[in-house]
């Protein structure tokens, strides 16, 4: 029973992330990634930390091809 509740919450969060990514892309165009990044940084400064905007940033990056490698991956590929 608990698994289904978790799955339902995850699907709801996924739809919200997708909807916010759609909205930012429509509103900011090519600058949507930067806007989502700014919102993610602001969200990380608040307590409790909400990863929603980081997830939106990642989704926009995936859709637009602006996917950046993390430091560890860059180091290993260097």
MOCOR-V742463 format. One record per pair of residues at least 12 apart in sequence whose C-alpha atoms are under 6 Angstrom apart, sorted by sequence separation. I is the first residue (numbers start at 1). J is the second residue. D is the distance in Angstrom with one decimal. If there is no record, write none. Layout:
# MOCOR-V742463
I/J/D
I/J/D
This chain:
# MOCOR-V742463
40/53/4.5
40/54/4.9
37/57/5.8
36/57/4.9
33/57/5.9
33/60/5.9
21/56/5.6
17/56/5.3
21/60/5.8
